[in-house]
Amino acid sequence: MLPTTPVRGAMKRKNFANETPRTGKTSRILDNPSSPVAMASPSRTPHKPSSAAPLEAITPFRQRNNAGETIEVLNPQISKPTLPLDGAIWNSRVNFMFNMEIKHFSYRPMYQKLSEASETQDERIDEFAMAIQEHYSLPDDAFGDPSIASPTEIVAVGRIVSDSLEGKFNPSSILLESSRMMGGMRTPLQLLEVSSFAFFPGQILAVKGVNSSGRYFQVHEILEPPKLPPASTPVSVLAAHAKRLDAGPVSVFIASGPYTSNDNLDFEALEELCAKCAEQQPDAVILTGPFIDSAHPLVQTGDFDLEDGNEDGTIEDLFRQKISRKLQQIQNSMIFLIPSLRDAVSKHTAFPQEGLKRKFLDLPPVRPPLSPAPTRLANKNPASKMSPQSIHVLPQRASLRRNNKRHSLPPAMRRDHTETCHKQPVLPPLLAPPNTAQLLPSLPSAPT
């Protein structure tokens, strides 16, 4: 996403007067360009639901095992408040703010210019080089172009890339791409003298070494980036914040979609969640997508029924009836809706992703705030960053590690994310982002 990328509304859609008429449930798919079926049907011919694969046997939501069981508790020494809090009103206790320019998320992905995207990458590399220089107190002549043959040891800063877009990422295929200020060339890295490392495509790093032959850059040392400064808040602000929380600590409920099982679109999980939120009245409820999953079998085929019996209804009608009405139960909490790339009601299918459109989904005019993805919320202290994407898992899925025992895997995932200061550090991005829930159970648990 670039500042000069045109935003939505800059162009009007062409009116196709001679478009083939559509009837029934087929129009629900074709009216939604984000639907996988619609994208696979450029001729806009009627889709046959009967060709869909049969659904697997699924345990009904009401008959699930261990309902309401607590899986894990972090910091159990902290007492849990009893909800709802007596005399607590959320709008007088919390004041979440977006620490970003939301209008910048309404960009048009296909109108991005490659030259501007390249300049943005160069700026990130140059900023990283300045941080390395300041942290290690290095002179200007300590930095150089790693592609130029020289017997002098230099510090090279660049972005990790692979020598091929296909094939497995391995030590012999690692290249370092410097910014145009430092030559802009891609140079192979030789890592024989480095006993421990962890790389992934798109990672920006600084290495110390020499290119004596002109064929490759021999790495002697990998320079660790400086740690981010700790968060700080003036004492007066903290005192005023604590005064508003006399009734008890801030309570936040967080849930991630999809909110229904694959055999129906009843959204029983969302209904139970909203009922629990209405009962316990937390200060904030944060819901991330997908709300209506474009990969849901019934959404892909358009084989769903609306409550009013309208067979010409759209995905937006389904959202209004199944989701918007359930969210209206939550009256005493601040709600945030964060979309996913798999949301069928979102016309913006690129990451970063703009928020959902309020007027099409029958949501209240003030609540809930329709957040983009990723989003950064701040309630004085602390600030939180959220995204439906598996931003911690993606670097690990594409990473290459050798004897990296500095941390166990989950802390290393968080470290890769914070050190890059980027929500999507893998470049080029993976074509099929994994489901975090499918990968995390196999990871070793971090100490509490």
Sequence and secondary structure as in RCSB ss.txt:
>XXXX:A:sequence
MLPTTPVRGAMKRKNFANETPRTGKTSRILDNPSSPVAMASPSRTPHKPSSAAPLEAITPFRQRNNAGETIEVLN
PQISKPTLPLDGAIWNSRVNFMFNMEIKHFSYRPMYQKLSEASETQDERIDEFAMAIQEHYSLPDDAFGDPSIAS
PTEIVAVGRIVSDSLEGKFNPSSILLESSRMMGGMRTPLQLLEVSSFAFFPGQILAVKGVNSSGRYFQVHEILEP
PKLPPASTPVSVLAAHAKRLDAGPVSVFIASGPYTSNDNLDFEALEELCAKCAEQQPDAVILTGPFIDSAHPLVQ
TGDFDLEDGNEDGTIEDLFRQKISRKLQQIQNSMIFLIPSLRDAVSKHTAFPQEGLKRKFLDLPPVRPPLSPAPT
RLANKNPASKMSPQSIHVLPQRASLRRNNKRHSLPPAMRRDHTETCHKQPVLPPLLAPPNTAQLLPSLPSAPT
>XXXX:A:secstr
  TTS BTTSS     TT     TTHHHHHT TTSHHHHT TT     GGGS        GGG TTTT     SS
TTS    SS TT  HHHH   EE S GGGG B GGG  HHHHHHHHHHHHHHHHHHHHHHHT  GGGB  TTS E
EEEEEEEEEEEES SSS   GGGEEEE  GGGT  EEEEE TT S EEE TT EEEEEEEESSSS EEEEEEE  
         HHHHHHHHHHTTT    EEEEES  S TT    HHHHHHHHHHHHH  SEEEEES SSBTT HHHH
HT    TT  TT  HHHHHIIIIIHHHTT  SSEEEEE  TTBTT S  SSSB    HHHHT  SSSS B  BSE
EEESSS EEEE SS TTHHHHHT EEES  SS HHHHHHHHHHHHT SS  SS  SS   HHHHGGGS     
